[in-house]
Amino acid sequence: MKKIIFVEDTYGVGFHRTVLEKLKEVKELDNSFNPRIERLPTGKCNPGLRGKGYF
């Protein structure tokens, strides 16, 4: 079975890879667990924030 982790933000791929590696180091996760981690391109979460000057 294929395992995929989808993340929405720019840094999510690297962050999740690091977390999984640390879990493997402390033996909380089996070394055979190697999901594909992909960024899921999304737009801005709330277009109303753009009008308030946040984006």
JOWO-V390629 format. One record per residue. N is the residue number from 1. RES is the residue in one small letter. PHI is phi in whole degrees, 0 to 359 (none if undefined). Layout:
((N,RES,PHI) (N,RES,PHI))
This chain:
((1,m,none) (2,k,277) (3,k,240) (4,i,229) (5,i,248) (6,f,262) (7,v,237) (8,e,258) (9,d,263) (10,t,297) (11,y,267) (12,g,298) (13,v,298) (14,g,296) (15,f,299) (16,h,293) (17,r,299) (18,t,297) (19,v,300) (20,l,297) (21,e,295) (22,k,295) (23,l,295) (24,k,292) (25,e,298) (26,v,266) (27,k,63) (28,e,269) (29,l,221) (30,d,293) (31,n,297) (32,s,281) (33,f,281) (34,n,226) (35,p,287) (36,r,277) (37,i,248) (38,e,231) (39,r,276) (40,l,263) (41,p,297) (42,t,227) (43,g,273) (44,k,296) (45,c,292) (46,n,225) (47,p,297) (48,g,296) (49,l,291) (50,r,298) (51,g,291) (52,k,270) (53,g,90) (54,y,280) (55,f,232))
